[in-house]
């Protein structure tokens, strides 16, 4: 059974193929956009949990017991200190502002460059502490411990990860099916072009044969070209020789395509070769 109605005109067949491929293309854009948005949102959340202590999320590092919570006067700040300045931090943090609680600092986490320290002080001393800390190259992170927000972030990451896995399988299956459909449509377009070009070249009534040739080796291609040229050079006197794609013939516009005395269209099956 034919893929497309063989009794239709070439124009109708080409329109049917174009409509089918356009629908595949639109579906692909919609599905790819939905998947990529999901993937991008997940990557943004994952990025927040990685990288430098200066920028990464601290939700998976800190614990409730690291903070003084529900106090009208006291607050716990988180400070990023370069490893080379640990000793200076221990010596100076209590004097960076008034009303810093003595011996309140603790090292909570380290990466390759810095450490995350907690420090407790009175709320009214926050601005002075931030200013003096910045002068000493200590970075106070803007962070408030909120279990509900932290739980919501973790749930969002779990949901996105689950949704990504759920969408990936159906997307791959859809791609396999519709790649096949698009490839079939592409081959039919090649066949239509061969037919139309043959009629334009050799006229009516139709008296030609279309076939597929697949040389096994690159060296065989040159020999095959020579044989085909010798067989069919009488069909087109304007094709005075085998014209290579790379050759520039003044006054002859080949639109960067190979031209031979026979109708030829290349089918490149190496669709995954991007070199």
C-alpha positions, -999 to 999 in steps of 0.1 A, spaced: 0 0 0 14 34 -10 23 59 17 7 87 -3 -22 86 -29 -5 77 -62 -35 89 -83 -32 125 -70 -13 152 -89 23 160 -80 12 193 -66 -13 176 -43 11 150 -32 37 177 -24 11 197 -4 2 166 16 38 159 24 44 195 33 14 196 56 25 164 73 61 176 79 48 210 91 27 193 117 56 172 128 78 203 130 52 222 151 47 192 174 85 189 178 88 226 187 60 224 213 73 191 229 110 203 228 101 236 243 81 220 272 109 196 279 137 222 277 118 246 300 114 218 325 151 209 321 162 245 324 142 251 356 157 220 371 192 231 361 186 265 377 177 249 410 206 225 408 230 254 401 218 271 433 229 241 452 264 241 437 292 265 432 308 290 455 296 297 490 292 333 480 263 324 456 250 289 462 219 280 482 226 274 519 194 254 525 210 220 523 240 231 545 225 247 576 203 232 603 178 246 627 201 242 657 227 265 639 204 295 645 189 316 673 153 317 663 122 335 675 142 360 695 132 396 697 167 409 702 192 383 688 198 371 653 223 346 637 241 357 606 260 335 581 294 348 570 316 335 542 353 337 552 382 329 529 403 300 542 434 323 544 415 346 568 402 320 593 426 331 620 418 368 615 381 360 617 385 342 650 404 372 664 382 400 651 346 389 647 336 398 683 349 434 677 334 440 642 304 456 660 290 462 694 268 436 710 283 405 692 278 375 714 312 362 725 323 328 713 291 325 692 309 316 659 309 281 645 322 267 612 293 251 595 307 242 561 338 244 539 345 243 502 379 246 484 381 283 489 360 295 518 342 285 550 307 293 562 306 307 598 277 315 619 277 344 644 251 357 668 246 394 676 219 419 686 196 429 657 204 466 660 241 459 653 235 442 620 243 472 597 276 480 616 286 444 615 280 440 578 300 472 570 330 462 591 329 426 578 330 439 542 361 460 550 378 428 563 368 408 532 342 388 551 309 384 532 276 383 551 251 362 532 215 374 530 198 343 545 169 338 568 161 303 581 126 293 570 118 256 571 87 260 549 105 277 521 134 252 523 109 223 522 91 239 493 124 242 473 133 206 479 98 195 469 100 216 437 133 200 428 119 166 434 89 174 413 109 188 384 132 158 385 103 134 384 85 153 356 117 153 336 120 116 338 84 111 330 86 133 298 119 119 286 107 84 277 76 95 257 96 123 240 122 98 228 95 74 216 78 102 198 111 113 182 118 77 169 83 74 153 82 109 138 119 108 126 108 78 106 78 96 92 99 127 84 126 106 67 100 88 46 86 122 36 121 134 27 127 104 4 94 109 -13 103 145 -20 136 133 -35 116 110 -57 93 138 -68 123 160 -77 138 132 -97 106 127 -117 101 164 -123 137 171 -133 137 141 -156 106 153 -174 121 188 -177 153 174 -191 142 146 -213 106 156 -221 75 134 -227 65 107 -229 81 95 -197 109 71 -205 134 69 -178 143 47 -148 150 60 -113 172 39 -90 192 40 -58 230 35 -59 251 31 -28 288 28 -33 305 8 -6 337 27 -6 347 63 -13 372 52 -39 343 34 -57 324 66 -61 349 81 -85 349 50 -107 311 49 -106 309 85 -118 332 78 -147 311 48 -158 278 66 -155 292 96 -174 304 74 -203 270 57 -204 248 88 -204 269 117 -217 249 116 -249 218 126 -230 230 162 -223 255 179 -245 258 208 -220 274 184 -195 308 183 -212 325 166 -183 321 156 -147 316 188 -128 327 187 -92 309 207 -64 341 226 -55 347 237 -91 337 273 -101 327 275 -137 324 312 -148 290 320 -163 274 288 -151 253 290 -120 251 255 -105 238 268 -71 266 248 -54 252 215 -67 268 187 -88 256 186 -124 258 155 -146 242 144 -179 218 122 -158 195 134 -130 212 131 -97 202 139 -61 223 130 -31 208 112 -1 230 118 29 222 91 55 249 102 80 224 125 98 242 122 131 276 132 116 281 169 124 317 171 113 
